Amino acid sequence: MNNGMLNDGILNNASVVSLERRQSRFLTRLADYLELTKPRIVILELIVAAAAACLAMPRGIEPAVVLHALWGTALIAASASIANQWIERDIDRRMPRTAERPLPAGRVSSFEAIGLATIALIAGLAWLAINVNWLTAALGLASWILYAVVYTPLKTRTTYNTAVGAVAGAIPILMGWTATGAPITLRAVSLVGVLFLWQFPHFMAIAWLYRREYSAAGQRMLTVADPTGVRAGAQAVVGALALIPVSLILAILPPTGSPLVYFAWAVSLGIAQLACAIQFALLRDDDSARRLLRASLLYLPAWLAMLLIVTM
């Protein structure tokens, strides 16, 4: 009797341990899948898409449509990130900051990555086409192609890859706008222009900070082609400078409720980022690159927040 109870207890404990191990493996695998999607990039794209939807229809927005648009956008963005990491899995093995990603580390197989990217892309496009509209779905497909099929391979071929990537990165704000059914106006185009130009000082700072890793991995970033950083600094300054007048277009277009407030805020943000870009162009060191990177990371949410405040 006691032996039977002892054996039952041992078996029960073994079952609990086995279940816990299976749950742990399942959660670990889910974490790896989530890492493949680059969640921070997905969240950024959702923020700009949601903001654009609010700006397109400040008083007639349909929450259900926006939620559908965000879900479809998230799936497409996740698919593009997975495809990007699958294409660059060998390159990632050669860079310390990416060597532990799921694919180069061997925690996720190529078959799994391709399957996830395909399923997410098809699901995202279908979701947008059925629940939002065909134009938003087409923009989503264009963004995916530019990022995964064009931009990613170009990173090892030409320094112009950043410009292509900036186009792909600017499309989600237009997806949020068109999801509401609003026509593409100059206001919408100016939003795209701001997001496009913002990426140059942002990515030039990143390209400088990781220039040695990019060089070792064979990535054709501007800081690799020109190790002095002169060209990267110039691009950062030009992007930050052009961003100011483009962002001010929104101050003279309806329905901005308080154009003077927005004008002052946009100019202040633009000048602050431009100052950091100029400092980086002159010094071309890691400290100035980090300051520019921080300035760019502050610029986007601060600009969007004020635009929403004066519009809504």
Wavefront OBJ file of the C-alpha trace (Angstrom):
o trace
v 0.000 0.000 0.000
v 2.702 2.458 1.036
v 4.818 1.424 -1.931
v 1.857 2.005 -4.242
v 1.256 5.441 -2.806
v 4.968 6.222 -3.088
v 5.033 5.120 -6.711
v 1.939 7.206 -7.476
v 3.575 10.211 -5.856
v 6.744 9.740 -7.899
v 4.716 9.417 -11.095
v 2.679 12.509 -10.284
v 5.814 14.526 -9.557
v 7.378 13.312 -12.803
v 4.240 14.333 -14.704
v 4.291 17.794 -13.142
v 7.975 18.252 -14.016
v 7.342 17.035 -17.565
v 4.409 19.436 -17.954
v 6.444 22.333 -16.626
v 9.255 21.532 -19.056
v 6.843 21.415 -21.991
v 5.307 24.722 -20.920
v 8.758 26.258 -20.571
v 9.779 25.073 -24.045
v 6.509 26.398 -25.470
v 6.954 29.814 -23.871
v 10.602 29.952 -24.999
v 9.574 29.161 -28.549
v 6.862 31.829 -28.441
v 9.434 34.350 -27.208
v 11.714 33.447 -30.125
v 8.867 33.849 -32.608
v 8.010 37.222 -31.081
v 11.642 38.337 -31.305
v 11.627 37.510 -35.020
v 8.852 40.069 -35.568
v 10.980 42.945 -34.161
v 8.147 44.105 -31.878
v 9.578 47.578 -31.274
v 9.463 48.336 -35.002
v 5.934 46.926 -35.233
v 4.789 49.086 -32.314
v 6.313 52.201 -33.912
v 4.512 51.489 -37.180
v 1.227 50.990 -35.327
v 1.657 54.285 -33.481
v 2.201 56.285 -36.676
v -0.637 54.450 -38.469
v -3.067 55.113 -35.606
v -2.016 58.769 -35.460
v -2.526 59.148 -39.209
v -6.022 57.649 -38.956
v -6.906 60.161 -36.231
v -5.525 63.031 -38.306
v -7.407 61.926 -41.428
v -10.780 61.803 -39.663
v -10.430 63.766 -36.409
v -14.171 63.868 -35.738
v -15.578 61.001 -37.764
v -13.180 58.164 -37.026
v -14.561 54.619 -36.758
v -12.673 52.758 -34.001
v -13.524 49.314 -35.417
v -12.019 50.157 -38.808
v -8.878 51.554 -37.193
v -8.449 48.420 -35.068
v -8.815 46.240 -38.157
v -6.244 48.402 -39.947
v -3.793 48.167 -37.058
v -4.112 44.395 -36.813
v -3.504 43.936 -40.532
v -0.604 46.394 -40.441
v 0.936 44.551 -37.488
v 0.782 41.215 -39.323
v 2.409 42.650 -42.472
v 5.110 44.458 -40.477
v 5.839 41.294 -38.497
v 6.084 39.273 -41.713
v 8.505 41.787 -43.243
v 10.730 41.658 -40.159
v 10.792 37.850 -40.174
v 11.628 37.799 -43.896
v 14.364 40.369 -43.287
v 15.956 38.248 -40.566
v 15.690 35.088 -42.659
v 17.492 36.752 -45.584
v 20.163 38.174 -43.264
v 20.607 35.110 -41.031
v 24.182 34.472 -42.234
v 25.092 38.146 -41.954
v 23.616 38.311 -38.448
v 25.940 35.523 -37.329
v 28.897 37.814 -38.048
v 27.689 40.751 -35.935
v 27.847 40.570 -32.110
v 24.630 42.554 -31.589
v 22.613 40.177 -33.822
v 24.400 36.841 -33.389
v 21.988 35.725 -30.661
v 18.854 36.320 -32.697
v 16.696 33.185 -33.043
v 17.748 32.315 -36.613
v 21.551 32.740 -36.441
v 21.562 31.147 -32.983
v 19.687 28.121 -34.353
v 16.690 28.389 -32.012
v 14.306 28.775 -34.959
v 14.703 26.934 -38.255
v 14.573 28.522 -41.706
v 11.454 26.470 -42.462
v 9.674 27.889 -39.424
v 10.688 31.451 -40.292
v 9.546 31.177 -43.910
v 6.261 29.621 -42.793
v 5.602 32.335 -40.216
v 6.451 35.133 -42.657
v 4.187 33.673 -45.347
v 1.241 33.079 -43.024
v 1.510 36.541 -41.451
v 1.741 38.261 -44.846
v -1.236 36.442 -46.351
v -3.304 36.921 -43.199
v -2.432 40.623 -42.976
v -3.236 41.369 -46.611
v -6.485 39.404 -46.479
v -7.499 41.105 -43.248
v -6.956 44.573 -44.699
v -8.649 43.754 -48.014
v -11.731 42.272 -46.323
v -12.126 44.492 -43.259
v -10.580 47.805 -44.371
v -10.088 48.463 -48.102
v -8.034 47.354 -51.067
v -5.909 50.524 -51.194
v -4.622 50.020 -47.661
v -3.911 46.364 -48.444
v -2.022 47.370 -51.608
v 0.056 49.871 -49.641
v 0.821 47.136 -47.117
v 2.026 44.847 -49.885
v 4.150 47.649 -51.380
v 5.737 48.289 -47.989
v 6.499 44.576 -47.535
v 8.068 44.250 -50.993
v 10.187 47.379 -50.575
v 11.459 46.284 -47.164
v 11.937 42.537 -47.592
v 12.566 42.131 -51.325
v 14.317 45.396 -52.243
v 15.816 47.083 -49.173
v 17.183 43.999 -47.402
v 19.253 42.662 -50.366
v 20.416 46.206 -51.201
v 22.085 46.512 -47.798
v 25.011 44.445 -49.097
v 25.083 46.119 -52.522
v 24.688 49.884 -52.313
v 24.619 52.773 -49.862
v 21.299 53.849 -51.374
v 19.626 51.120 -49.328
v 18.787 53.696 -46.628
v 16.661 55.750 -49.028
v 14.717 52.660 -50.100
v 14.255 51.614 -46.487
v 13.015 55.105 -45.635
v 10.289 54.813 -48.283
v 9.199 51.452 -46.886
v 9.234 52.885 -43.370
v 7.068 55.860 -44.353
v 4.265 53.872 -45.975
v 2.536 52.748 -42.711
v 1.535 56.346 -41.947
v -0.235 56.434 -45.323
v -1.872 53.080 -44.538
v -3.403 54.580 -41.409
v -4.665 57.544 -43.407
v -6.245 55.519 -46.221
v -7.813 53.049 -43.780
v -10.352 55.745 -42.870
v -11.417 56.132 -46.496
v -10.093 59.698 -46.605
v -8.605 60.795 -49.936
v -4.826 61.208 -50.222
v -4.334 64.959 -49.900
v -1.309 67.244 -49.541
v -1.748 66.864 -45.785
v -1.309 63.095 -46.091
v 1.694 63.499 -48.387
v 3.334 65.891 -45.919
v 2.947 63.297 -43.151
v 4.716 60.775 -45.362
v 7.416 63.353 -46.126
v 8.105 63.986 -42.447
v 8.397 60.286 -41.653
v 10.614 59.723 -44.708
v 13.031 62.557 -43.888
v 13.112 61.762 -40.159
v 14.716 58.408 -40.909
v 17.927 59.909 -42.339
v 19.329 61.524 -39.181
v 18.000 58.547 -37.213
v 19.664 55.878 -39.337
v 22.871 57.825 -39.955
v 23.406 57.886 -36.189
v 22.825 54.128 -35.993
v 25.055 53.498 -39.021
v 27.904 55.360 -37.326
v 27.547 53.619 -33.958
v 27.606 50.150 -35.560
v 29.890 50.943 -38.511
v 32.524 48.356 -37.553
v 29.969 45.564 -37.265
v 28.363 46.554 -40.561
v 31.782 46.567 -42.217
v 32.711 43.133 -40.844
v 29.385 41.731 -42.041
v 29.705 43.189 -45.544
v 26.865 45.696 -45.174
v 27.118 48.666 -47.542
v 26.118 51.392 -45.121
v 27.265 54.948 -45.821
v 29.574 54.837 -42.815
v 31.249 51.753 -44.312
v 31.687 53.240 -47.792
v 32.955 56.458 -46.203
v 34.584 55.624 -42.834
v 35.300 59.310 -42.182
v 31.578 59.883 -41.598
v 31.547 63.037 -43.743
v 28.835 61.770 -46.068
v 26.774 60.299 -43.229
v 26.972 63.607 -41.372
v 25.934 65.509 -44.486
v 22.927 63.235 -45.011
v 21.903 63.650 -41.382
v 22.049 67.439 -41.691
v 20.212 67.546 -45.018
v 17.480 65.246 -43.699
v 17.048 67.217 -40.464
v 17.081 70.543 -42.341
v 14.542 69.463 -44.980
v 12.332 68.064 -42.239
v 11.602 71.535 -40.823
v 9.804 73.111 -43.833
v 8.036 69.849 -44.681
v 6.688 69.559 -41.139
v 5.456 73.176 -41.338
v 3.211 72.408 -44.322
v 0.785 70.966 -41.787
v 0.557 74.351 -40.028
v -1.037 75.982 -43.074
v -3.379 73.150 -44.006
v -6.745 72.507 -42.339
v -7.846 71.071 -39.987
v -4.960 72.153 -37.727
v -6.796 73.851 -34.851
v -3.945 75.957 -33.442
v -1.486 76.580 -36.283
v 0.735 78.997 -34.344
v 1.174 76.552 -31.467
v 1.992 73.738 -33.865
v 4.300 76.015 -35.881
v 6.329 76.975 -32.801
v 6.513 73.369 -31.585
v 7.536 71.942 -34.982
v 10.211 74.610 -35.452
v 11.607 74.034 -31.946
v 11.759 70.272 -32.420
v 13.256 70.607 -35.877
v 15.949 73.060 -34.798
v 16.885 70.902 -31.790
v 17.312 67.841 -34.001
v 19.160 69.874 -36.642
v 21.588 71.126 -34.000
v 22.355 67.529 -33.004
v 22.811 66.581 -36.666
v 25.219 69.471 -37.240
v 27.186 68.515 -34.134
v 27.421 64.933 -35.387
v 28.531 66.118 -38.834
v 31.286 68.220 -37.269
v 32.525 65.843 -34.573
v 31.714 62.445 -36.106
v 32.178 60.552 -32.845
v 30.084 58.102 -30.847
v 28.886 60.659 -28.290
v 27.489 63.019 -30.918
v 25.913 60.056 -32.751
v 24.167 58.961 -29.551
v 22.864 62.471 -28.963
v 21.489 62.561 -32.506
v 19.912 59.141 -32.043
v 18.232 60.250 -28.805
v 17.052 63.471 -30.454
v 15.479 61.528 -33.320
v 13.779 59.132 -30.921
v 12.292 62.094 -29.034
v 11.335 64.017 -32.176
v 8.820 61.586 -33.642
v 6.513 61.035 -30.621
v 6.754 64.709 -29.613
v 5.844 65.854 -33.134
v 2.958 63.411 -33.452
v 1.617 64.229 -29.991
v 1.470 67.969 -30.680
v -0.065 67.428 -34.116
v -2.801 65.309 -32.564
v -3.391 67.822 -29.763
v -3.919 70.762 -32.108
v -5.993 68.722 -34.565
v -8.342 66.684 -32.413
l 1 2 3 4 5 6 7 8 9 10 11 12 13 14 15 16 17 18 19 20 21 22 23 24 25 26 27 28 29 30 31 32 33 34 35 36 37 38 39 40 41 42 43 44 45 46 47 48 49 50 51 52 53 54 55 56 57 58 59 60 61 62 63 64 65 66 67 68 69 70 71 72 73 74 75 76 77 78 79 80 81 82 83 84 85 86 87 88 89 90 91 92 93 94 95 96 97 98 99 100 101 102 103 104 105 106 107 108 109 110 111 112 113 114 115 116 117 118 119 120 121 122 123 124 125 126 127 128 129 130 131 132 133 134 135 136 137 138 139 140 141 142 143 144 145 146 147 148 149 150 151 152 153 154 155 156 157 158 159 160 161 162 163 164 165 166 167 168 169 170 171 172 173 174 175 176 177 178 179 180 181 182 183 184 185 186 187 188 189 190 191 192 193 194 195 196 197 198 199 200 201 202 203 204 205 206 207 208 209 210 211 212 213 214 215 216 217 218 219 220 221 222 223 224 225 226 227 228 229 230 231 232 233 234 235 236 237 238 239 240 241 242 243 244 245 246 247 248 249 250 251 252 253 254 255 256 257 258 259 260 261 262 263 264 265 266 267 268 269 270 271 272 273 274 275 276 277 278 279 280 281 282 283 284 285 286 287 288 289 290 291 292 293 294 295 296 297 298 299 300 301 302 303 304 305 306 307 308 309 310 311 312
